[in-house]
Amino acid sequence: MAPYESDDNTLAEEADDLRAGRRKAARYVVPVAVVGVAAATIGLVPALADSGDPDLPKISAQELVEKIAASDVQQLSGTVKITTDLGLPDFGGLGDAFTGGGSRSGGDGSSADPSTKLTELATGTHTLRVASDGPDKQKVSVLEDAAEYSLIHNGKDVWGYDSKSNEVFHGTADESAKHDEEAPATPKDLADDALKAVDDTTSVTVDGTAQVAGRDAYRLVIKPKDDGSTIGQITVAVDAKTGMPLKFTLTPSSGGAAVVDAGFTQVSFAKPAASTFDFTPPKGAKVTEEDSDSTAAPQGKRGAEGLSGLDGLNVIGDGWDSIATFDTGGQGIPSGSEVGGDFGGFLDSLGDKASGKFGEGTVFKTRLVNALITDDGKVYVGAVTKDALVKAADAAK
């Protein structure tokens, strides 16, 4: 790891054949991928309130990072909360466009498929209950006003249950393990990913202490030094005793509210009751079995497969300013009027026209991830500013 400073990731079937369908899908893949990346970044995590500044022994940034790396918490349970503000418009009834059909009643999928829940966590505030007992037993429940969605891993079985629709999704751990996107992220996962970006373009410091979910914690602050990133800083509250990240907050360089504020409101490291991970499909529930050859793979996986038919995915730059680029094969993004309907309006609400030496195109934006799609089908995506995307596109000409 580089030096530390001082304590301081089914469109509608409109084509007559698979090839034509994939070409059409390529025209929409980036707006969908932007939302998918944002959702995956958030994962099935939490957010929280902290209070007080406990008096803890001094610790260096490197020592705190090493403490996170050494943390091996296997058993826990608690209540978590996630608040996300990506600057996206209200999805309303547009969820089907991103999940392949909402509840997809009568379709090939199930509202209990974990992938259908990702975009629901991309906006607003959500409360979750979590429990874990080693690598083979985990449970995450998303609490709604009059319903609950639960994702349960118990041994070889993975169950998803949507109480609102009374639908069940069943897979196996071996099959699910093929797709890392299925595993719910934790504050530790997010912190580990953030620390992978640490290099000489990064400032890593310890900024005092906090109390999170009643536990004393250190505040680790990670900041890009360059101006091109949309990430202002990442703050991780690290449990002083166990080294486990309790809270993850990502603030954009543009200022304002955090894009992601995730963590525990209550946590216990005692062994959860074995019954916590038991599940039997309720009477009358529709049960959908996972099929490795079906489209029931997680949304993030479908997005990756959608990119597989495109011309070479490359990465420009390093660290925080990295930009992924690929070629859709000359298929530019349609305008909102060309698409029509709610989805057309959604595209227009996200896009800004852009021009430069590369020609003309559209920038689709969130407060975190931006994507430039040129009119001749070149795509540039990253957690960078619009200017950085245009500069990259110009340099590629």
N, C-alpha and C positions, 0 to 999 in steps of 0.2 A: 504494500500500500504506500502511496506517495506521502510525502512529508505532511505532518500536521502543523498547523499554526499553534502559537502559544494558546493557553487555555482559551484560547478563543476557538403494458393490452389488451324466408324464401321470397328474395324479391319476387313479385308476381311473375308467373311463368308466361312470358309474352312471346317467346320465340318458338318456331316450329321445330328446331333441333337444338341439341345441347351446345354446339359451338356458338350459334347465334345468341343463345341465352346467356352464355358466359361473357360474350362481348358486351351485351346490354348491362349485365351485372357490374362489369368493370366501370361503367359510367357512374355508378352510385357507390362504389366500394369505399371511397375516401370519406364522404360524409358519414357513412355508417361506421367506418373504422375509427373516425375521430371520437364518436360516442363510445364505441367499444373499448378503445384505449383508455378513455377516461373512466369508464366503469371498471375495467380491469385494474386500473391504478388504485381505485378505491377499494375494490373487493368487498367481501362480506365482513367489513370491519366496523368499528365504533367511533363516539366523541364524548368529551366529558367536561366536567367542571373541576377546577383545581382550586385549592385554597391554602393560604399560608405558605411561608417560606421556611421550611425546617432547617435547623442548624446541623449541617452534615460535614464530615471531614473533607478537606479539599481533595480534589482529584483532577488529574490532567485529562485533556481530550483523548489522548492515546490510551490512557488507562481506562477511561469510560468505554471507549470503543471495544477494548479487549474484554471488558466486563460483559458487554452485550454478546460478543462472540462466544464467551464461555458459558452463557446462560443456557440451562437445560431444563426448563420447567416442563414437566410432563402432565401434571394434574392441576386443573383449575376449573372454576365455574364463576359466572358473574353476569352482570348486566352491562351492556355496552350501547353506545349511541354513536351514530354517524351523521354529521351534517356536511353536505356538499353544496358548493355554489360555483358551478362551472360557467355560469353566464348563459346557459342554454334556455331557450324558450320552453314553456310548458309543453310536455309531450302530448298530454290529453289522450286522444284516441290513436296517436301515432305509434304507440308501442309495437303494434303488429309489424310495422315496417322494419323494426330493428330486431325483433325476436322471432320472426317467421310466423307470427299469427296469434299473439296474445295468448288467450287460453287455448286456442287452436282446437276448439271442440269440433269433432268430426274430422279433424286433420290427422296428419301423421305424428304429431307431437303431443305434448301434455303441458298443461299450465304448471305442473309440478316439476318439470325439467328445470334443473338449477339455472340453465342459461337464460330462461325467460325472466329471471328475477334480477339480472344484472343491471338493466337500464333503470329499474325502479330505484336503485341506490345511487343513480347518477345525479339526482336532484333532491333537494329538500332534506328533512331530518327523519331518521329512522331509528327505532329502538330494537335492540337484539338481545337475546339471551344466548350465552355460549357455555359450553362445557367440554372438557377434554380429559381423557384418562389414557395417556400414552399414545403411540402412533396409530393404534387400531380402533380407537373410540373417540369420536368427536361429534358434537351436535351444535348447530347454529339455528336459532329460531328468529324469524323476522316478525315482529309484533305489529299488527295492523289494528284499525279501529274495532272491527267486529270479526276479525279472522287472524289466522296465523299460518306462516309458511315455515316448515322445518326441513333442514337438511341433516341427515343422520348417517354417520359412518360407524358401523359396528362389525368388526372382523372383515369378512369378504363382501358384506352387503353395504350398498349405498342406497339410502331411501330419500326421496323428496316427497313431501306431503303438503298440498295446498288445501286448507280446510274450507276456504271459500267455495271452490269448485268441487270439493271432495274427490280430487284426483291424486294419484300416487305415481311416482316415477321410481323404478327400481333398476339399479345397475350393480355391477360388482367392482370391488376395489381394484382388481387386476385390470379390468377394462378401463375404469376411470383413470387409473394411473398413467394411461397412455397420453392423457391430456392434462398438463399441469394446470390449465385454466380452471379445472374443476375444483381444485383445492381452495377453500376460502382463505383469503389473505388474513394475516394478523398484524398488529402494530410491529411485531418483530420482523415479519416478512418485509413490510414497507421500509423499515429502518435498514434492513440488510441490503435491499435494493438501492436505497439512497446512498449507502456507504460505498457501493460499488463504483459510484461516480466520483469518488474522492480522488483527486490528483492535485497537481500544482495549480490548477485553476479553481481550487476549492478552499474555502476557509472553514475549518472545523474548530469549534470552541465550546467550552463549558460556560453556560450563562446562568449561574446561580442554581437554586433549588425550587422545588414545588411540592405540593401534596396532591396526589391523584388517587381518587377512590379510597381515601383514608390512609394512603401509604406514602412514605417519604421517597422523593425522587430527585435525581439530578436532571438538569435541562441541557441536552446536547444540541447545539445549533450548527447547521450545515448551510453554507451560503456559496453560490457561484460567484466568482470574482468578475466574470465577463458580463458585458451589458446585453448580449444577444438573447439570453435565456428569459423565458416567461416566469421562471421560478425565482422568487425573491429570497426565501429561506425556508428551510425545513427544521422544525423543532421537535425533538424526541424527548419525552419524559421517561427516564430510565429508573426502574425500581432500584433503590439503593441496596436492598438486601439480596434480591435474586438476579439483578441485571436484566430483567425482562422489560422491554419497552411497554409502557402503560398507555402512552398517548403519542399520537403522530399528528402534527399540524403542518400543512403546506400552505405558505402564503405567497401570492403572486407578486411579481415585480411591479405590477401596476398598482399595487396597494389595495386597500379595502379589506373586506372580510376574507377569511381563509378559504381556499378552494376546497381543502379537505381538513376536517377537524375530527379526529378519530381516536377513541380510547375508552377505557373502562370508567363506569360510574360506581360500580361495586365489583369487588373481586375477592375470591377466596382460593387459596392454594391447597385446600383439603381435597381428598379423593372424592369425586362425585359418586352418588349411589349408582350401582350397576343398572338399575331400572331406568336411569336417565337415557340410556342408549338403546332400550328395547323399542321395537316398533312392529305392529301388526296392522295391515291395511284395514281400515274401518269397513263395516258391512256396507255393501252397495257402492263402494268407491271404484272408480275406473282406474285400472292399473296398467301402466305402459312400461314395457320392458326395454331396457337400453339395447340398441343394436349397433355394433361397431361399424356396420356398413350404412347406417341410416344418417339422416340429418339431425339426429338427436344429440350430436356432439355439442359442446358448449359454444356459445356465440363467438367467443374469441377464436376458437378453432375454425369455425366456419369462415371467419374473416380471413384467417391465414390461408385457408384453402382457396379462398377467392383470389388471393394474390398470387397463387402458384402458377396461374396461367399467364401472368404478366411478364414483360421483359425485365430480367434481372433486378432484384432488389438490392440496392447499394446504400452505404452509409457515408455521408460526407461529414467531415469534421470529427471532433472528439469530445467526450464528456458531455457537459451541459448543453453545448451548442450543436450536438449531433443532429443531422437531418437525414431521414430516410428518403430515398428517391427511387422511383420506378417508372416504367412506361406502360400505359394502358393500351398501347398499340394504335394510337391516333384517335382514341375515343375521349373527347372532352366531356366536361360536365354540362348537362342540359340546363337551361334556365328554368325557373319556377313555372313560367307560363307554358313552357314546352312539356313539362311533366304534368302540370295541372293538379287540382285537388289539394288536400291537406299537405301531402308530401311536397308538392311544388312550393307551397307557401313556406314550409319548413326550410327548404333549401334556400329560398330567397332571404329568409330571416337570418340565416347563418353566414351567407356569402357577401364578400366585398370584392368589387372589381379591382384588378391590379394589372399593371403594365410595366414593361422595361425592355431591355435588350432582347429578352427571351420572346417578346411578343405580348400577348394579352392572356389573362386568365382570371380565376376567381379564388379568393382566399376564404376558406371556411374556418371559423374561429370559435374557440372557447377561451376561458380565462387561463387555460393551461396548455392545451395542444392546438396548434394551428396547422392548416394544410393549404398549400397552393396547388391548384390544378390548372395547368395551362390549357389553352384552347386546342393545342395539338396533342393533348393527352399525357403530358409529363406531370408527375406528381412529386411534391416535396412536402414532407411532414415532419414536425418536431415540436418540442416544448420550447419554441423560439418565437421571436417576434415576426410580424409580417415583413418588416424590412430585411430581416435575416433570410427569410425564404426567397424574397425577390433577388437579393444579392447572390444566393446560391444558384438560382435559376439563370441569372445573367452570366455567372461565371461558367456555367455548363455549356453556354452557346459557343 
